[in-house]
Amino acid sequence: MKINVRVIPRARKRDVRKQPDGSYKIKVLSPPINGKANREVREIIAREFGVKLSKVRIISGEKAREKTIEIR
């Protein structure tokens, strides 16, 4: 399964919201430095969908706020 995600780094609190278009808006506490925000996004997605962290992979948008994530 592939999902589109909009990430807001350095947020005051973690939050996951499904948007009307089917994408997700994820707020993370981590800054976008050295992949910290990406790791937190993967952890949040894994927890939300009930899968292991190793099953969540960022396909595109590694260095952007708009990401496409694959859940295996």
DSSP file (Angstrom, degrees, kcal/mol; ACC not computed):
  #  RESIDUE AA STRUCTURE BP1 BP2  ACC     N-H-->O    O-->H-N    N-H-->O    O-->H-N    TCO  KAPPA ALPHA  PHI   PSI    X-CA   Y-CA   Z-CA
    1    1 A M              0   0    0      0, 0.0    70,-3.2     0, 0.0     2,-0.4   0.000 360.0 360.0 360.0 139.7    0.0    0.0    0.0
    2    2 A K  E     -A   70   0A   0     68,-0.2     2,-0.3    70,-0.0    68,-0.2  -0.946 360.0-176.6-117.1 138.0    1.2    3.5   -0.8
    3    3 A I  E     -A   69   0A   0     66,-2.6    66,-3.0    -2,-0.4     2,-0.4  -0.963  22.3-130.3-130.9 150.9    0.2    6.6    1.0
    4    4 A N  E     -A   68   0A   0     -2,-0.3    20,-2.3    64,-0.2     2,-0.4  -0.839  28.4-169.6 -99.2 138.4    0.9   10.3    0.5
    5    5 A V  E     -Ab  67  24A   0     62,-2.9    62,-3.0    -2,-0.4     2,-0.5  -0.979  19.8-155.6-132.8 138.4    2.1   12.2    3.6
    6    6 A R  E     -Ab  66  25A   0     18,-2.7    20,-2.7    -2,-0.4     2,-0.4  -0.979  23.9-154.9-110.0 122.1    2.6   15.9    4.4
    7    7 A V  E     - b   0  26A   0     58,-2.2    20,-0.2    -2,-0.5    31,-0.0  -0.817  14.5-166.2-105.0 135.1    5.1   16.3    7.3
    8    8 A I  E     - b   0  27A   0     18,-2.6    20,-2.4    -2,-0.4     3,-0.5  -0.923  19.2-159.1-116.2 102.8    5.3   19.2    9.6
    9    9 A P        +     0   0    0      0, 0.0    20,-0.2     0, 0.0    21,-0.1  -0.346  68.0  27.0 -79.0 163.2    8.6   19.0   11.5
   10   10 A R  S    S+     0   0    0     20,-1.7    19,-0.2     1,-0.2    20,-0.1   0.827  82.6 164.0  56.1  38.0    9.3   20.7   14.9
   11   11 A A        -     0   0    0     17,-3.1    -1,-0.2    -3,-0.5     3,-0.1  -0.381  49.4-119.6 -78.8 163.1    5.7   20.7   15.9
   12   12 A R  S    S+     0   0    0      1,-0.2     2,-0.3    -2,-0.1    -1,-0.1   0.818  94.3   8.5 -72.7 -30.7    4.6   21.3   19.5
   13   13 A K  S    S-     0   0    0     15,-0.1    -1,-0.2     2,-0.0     2,-0.2  -0.987  84.1 -98.9-147.6 156.8    2.9   17.9   19.6
   14   14 A R        +     0   0    0     -2,-0.3     2,-0.3    -3,-0.1    14,-0.2  -0.512  47.7 165.5 -74.6 142.3    2.7   14.7   17.6
   15   15 A D  E     -C   27   0A   0     12,-1.5    12,-2.8    -2,-0.2     2,-0.4  -0.976  24.9-161.3-158.5 144.5   -0.5   14.4   15.5
   16   16 A V  E     +C   26   0A   0     -2,-0.3     2,-0.4    10,-0.2    10,-0.2  -0.995  16.5 175.7-129.4 124.9   -1.8   12.3   12.6
   17   17 A R  E     -C   25   0A   0      8,-2.3     8,-3.0    -2,-0.4     2,-0.5  -0.995  25.7-137.0-131.9 132.6   -4.8   13.5   10.6
   18   18 A K  E     -C   24   0A   0     -2,-0.4     6,-0.2     6,-0.2     5,-0.1  -0.765  26.8-140.5 -85.5 130.5   -6.3   11.9    7.5
   19   19 A Q    >   -     0   0    0      4,-3.2     3,-2.2    -2,-0.5    -1,-0.0  -0.489  22.5-108.2 -88.8 158.7   -7.1   14.5    4.9
   20   20 A P  T 3  S+     0   0    0      0, 0.0    -1,-0.1     0, 0.0    -2,-0.0   0.786 118.8  58.7 -57.4 -28.2  -10.3   14.5    2.7
   21   21 A D  T 3  S-     0   0    0      1,-0.1     3,-0.1     2,-0.0    -3,-0.0   0.445 122.7-103.9 -82.9   2.0   -8.2   13.6   -0.3
   22   22 A G  S <  S+     0   0    0     -3,-2.2   -18,-0.2     1,-0.3     2,-0.1   0.299  85.4 116.4  96.0  -9.6   -7.0   10.4    1.4
   23   23 A S        -     0   0    0    -20,-0.1    -4,-3.2    -5,-0.1     2,-0.4  -0.296  60.6-120.8 -82.9 175.5   -3.5   11.7    2.2
   24   24 A Y  E     -bC   5  18A   0    -20,-2.3   -18,-2.7    -6,-0.2     2,-0.5  -0.918   8.1-151.0-120.9 146.3   -2.2   12.1    5.8
   25   25 A K  E     -bC   6  17A   0     -8,-3.0    -8,-2.3    -2,-0.4     2,-0.5  -0.977  21.2-172.0-114.0 120.2   -0.8   15.2    7.6
   26   26 A I  E     -bC   7  16A   0    -20,-2.7   -18,-2.6    -2,-0.5     2,-0.5  -0.956  11.8-159.3-121.2 125.4    1.7   14.2   10.3
   27   27 A K  E     -bC   8  15A   0    -12,-2.8   -12,-1.5    -2,-0.5     2,-0.3  -0.889  16.4-173.9-100.9 129.4    3.2   16.5   12.9
   28   28 A V        -     0   0    0    -20,-2.4   -17,-3.1    -2,-0.5   -15,-0.1  -0.893  28.4-141.5-123.4 153.9    6.5   15.4   14.4
   29   29 A L  S    S+     0   0    0     -2,-0.3    -1,-0.1   -19,-0.2     8,-0.1   0.779  75.0  92.3 -81.0 -29.4    8.6   16.8   17.2
   30   30 A S  S    S-     0   0    0      6,-0.2   -20,-1.7     7,-0.1   -19,-0.2  -0.277  77.2-118.4 -70.5 149.4   11.9   16.1   15.6
   31   31 A P        -     0   0    0      0, 0.0     2,-1.9     0, 0.0     6,-0.9  -0.500  31.2-106.6 -79.8 158.1   13.8   18.6   13.4
   32   32 A P  S    S+     0   0    0      0, 0.0     2,-0.4     0, 0.0     3,-0.1  -0.305  79.5 122.6 -81.9  56.9   14.5   17.7    9.8
   33   33 A I  S >  S-     0   0    0     -2,-1.9     3,-1.8     1,-0.1     4,-0.1  -0.971  78.5  -9.5-123.2 131.5   18.2   17.1   10.5
   34   34 A N  T 3  S-     0   0    0     -2,-0.4    -1,-0.1     1,-0.3     0, 0.0   0.784 122.5 -63.4  54.6  32.0   20.1   13.9    9.8
   35   35 A G  T 3> S+     0   0    0     27,-0.1     4,-2.2    -3,-0.1    -1,-0.3   0.595  99.8 131.2  75.7  10.5   16.8   12.0    9.0
   36   36 A K  H <> S+     0   0    0     -3,-1.8     4,-2.1     1,-0.2    -6,-0.2   0.923  74.5  45.6 -64.2 -44.8   15.4   12.4   12.5
   37   37 A A  H  > S+     0   0    0     -6,-0.9     4,-2.4     1,-0.2    -1,-0.2   0.896 112.0  52.4 -65.7 -39.3   12.0   13.6   11.3
   38   38 A N  H  > S+     0   0    0      2,-0.2     4,-2.4     1,-0.2    -2,-0.2   0.904 108.9  49.9 -62.9 -41.3   11.9   10.9    8.7
   39   39 A R  H  X S+     0   0    0     -4,-2.2     4,-2.4     1,-0.2    -1,-0.2   0.925 111.1  49.0 -63.1 -43.7   12.5    8.2   11.3
   40   40 A E  H  X S+     0   0    0     -4,-2.1     4,-2.4     2,-0.2    -2,-0.2   0.895 109.7  52.2 -63.8 -39.1    9.8    9.6   13.5
   41   41 A V  H  X S+     0   0    0     -4,-2.4     4,-2.6     2,-0.2     5,-0.2   0.929 109.8  49.0 -61.0 -45.5    7.4    9.7   10.6
   42   42 A R  H  X S+     0   0    0     -4,-2.4     4,-2.5     1,-0.2    -2,-0.2   0.903 111.2  50.1 -61.2 -41.5    8.1    6.0    9.9
   43   43 A E  H  X S+     0   0    0     -4,-2.4     4,-2.2     2,-0.2    -1,-0.2   0.912 111.7  47.8 -63.3 -43.0    7.6    5.1   13.6
   44   44 A I  H  X S+     0   0    0     -4,-2.4     4,-2.7     2,-0.2    -2,-0.2   0.922 112.8  48.1 -64.9 -44.7    4.3    7.0   13.7
   45   45 A I  H  X S+     0   0    0     -4,-2.6     4,-2.5     2,-0.2     5,-0.2   0.922 110.9  51.4 -61.8 -44.6    3.1    5.3   10.4
   46   46 A A  H  X>S+     0   0    0     -4,-2.5     5,-2.1    -5,-0.2     4,-0.9   0.916 113.1  45.1 -59.5 -43.9    4.1    1.8   11.7
   47   47 A R  H  <5S+     0   0    0     -4,-2.2     3,-0.4     3,-0.2    -2,-0.2   0.913 113.0  50.5 -66.8 -43.0    2.2    2.4   15.0
   48   48 A E  H  <5S+     0   0    0     -4,-2.7    -2,-0.2     1,-0.2    -1,-0.2   0.884 119.1  36.2 -62.5 -40.2   -0.9    3.8   13.2
   49   49 A F  H  <5S-     0   0    0     -4,-2.5    -1,-0.2    -5,-0.2    -2,-0.2   0.451 108.6-120.5 -96.6  -1.3   -1.1    0.8   10.7
   50   50 A G  T  <5 +     0   0    0     -4,-0.9     2,-0.3    -3,-0.4    -3,-0.2   0.877  68.8 124.0  67.8  39.0    0.0   -1.8   13.2
   51   51 A V      < -     0   0    0     -5,-2.1    -1,-0.2    -6,-0.2    -2,-0.1  -0.809  66.3 -89.6-123.7 167.6    3.1   -3.0   11.3
   52   52 A K    >   -     0   0    0     -2,-0.3     3,-1.7     1,-0.1     4,-0.2  -0.405  35.5-116.5 -72.9 153.7    6.8   -3.3   12.1
   53   53 A L  G >  S+     0   0    0      1,-0.3     3,-1.7     2,-0.2    -1,-0.1   0.839 114.5  62.8 -58.4 -34.9    9.1   -0.3   11.4
   54   54 A S  G 3  S+     0   0    0      1,-0.3    -1,-0.3     3,-0.0    -2,-0.0   0.670  95.9  60.5 -67.3 -15.6   11.0   -2.4    8.8
   55   55 A K  G <  S+     0   0    0     -3,-1.7    17,-2.7    16,-0.1     2,-0.5   0.474  90.7  81.1 -89.2  -3.4    7.8   -2.6    6.7
   56   56 A V  E <   +D   71   0A   0     -3,-1.7     2,-0.4    -4,-0.2    15,-0.2  -0.915  58.3 172.7-109.5 125.9    7.5    1.2    6.3
   57   57 A R  E     -D   70   0A   0     13,-2.4    13,-3.2    -2,-0.5     2,-0.7  -0.995  33.0-129.9-137.7 136.0    9.7    2.8    3.6
   58   58 A I  E     -D   69   0A   0     -2,-0.4    11,-0.2    11,-0.2     3,-0.1  -0.758  24.8-179.5 -83.5 116.6    9.9    6.3    2.2
   59   59 A I  E     +     0   0A   0      9,-2.5     2,-0.3    -2,-0.7    -1,-0.2   0.908  65.7   0.7 -83.5 -46.6    9.7    5.9   -1.6
   60   60 A S  E    S+D   68   0A   0      8,-1.4     8,-2.2     1,-0.1    -1,-0.3  -0.979 109.8  48.7-143.3 155.3   10.0    9.6   -2.5
   61   61 A G    >   +     0   0    0     -2,-0.3     3,-1.8     6,-0.2    -1,-0.1   0.747  51.6 155.7  89.7  26.9   10.4   12.9   -0.8
   62   62 A E  T 3  S+     0   0    0      1,-0.3   -24,-0.1    -3,-0.1   -27,-0.1   0.841  84.2  28.5 -53.5 -36.0   13.2   11.9    1.5
   63   63 A K  T 3  S+     0   0    0      3,-0.1     2,-0.3   -25,-0.0    -1,-0.3   0.099 114.5  76.7-114.2  21.1   14.3   15.6    1.8
   64   64 A A  S <  S-     0   0    0     -3,-1.8   -57,-0.0     2,-0.1    -4,-0.0  -0.836  79.1-123.1-127.2 164.6   10.8   17.2    1.2
   65   65 A R  S    S+     0   0    0     -2,-0.3   -58,-2.2   -59,-0.1     2,-0.6   0.817  99.3  71.0 -75.8 -30.9    7.7   17.7    3.3
   66   66 A E  E    S+A    6   0A   0    -60,-0.2     2,-0.3   -62,-0.0   -60,-0.2  -0.788  72.1 173.8 -88.2 120.3    5.6   15.9    0.8
   67   67 A K  E     -A    5   0A   0    -62,-3.0   -62,-2.9    -2,-0.6     2,-0.5  -0.914  31.8-144.0-129.1 152.5    6.4   12.2    0.9
   68   68 A T  E     -AD   4  60A   0     -8,-2.2    -9,-2.5    -2,-0.3    -8,-1.4  -0.983  26.2-166.5-112.7 126.2    5.2    8.9   -0.6
   69   69 A I  E     -AD   3  58A   0    -66,-3.0   -66,-2.6    -2,-0.5     2,-0.5  -0.930  10.6-148.8-120.2 135.9    5.4    6.1    1.8
   70   70 A E  E     -AD   2  57A   0    -13,-3.2   -13,-2.4    -2,-0.4     2,-0.5  -0.881   6.5-164.0-103.6 131.9    5.1    2.3    1.1
   71   71 A I  E       D   0  56A   0    -70,-3.2   -15,-0.2    -2,-0.5   -16,-0.1  -0.970 360.0 360.0-114.5 118.3    3.7    0.0    3.7
   72   72 A R              0   0    0    -17,-2.7   -16,-0.1    -2,-0.5    -1,-0.1   0.425 360.0 360.0 -98.4 360.0    4.4   -3.7    3.1
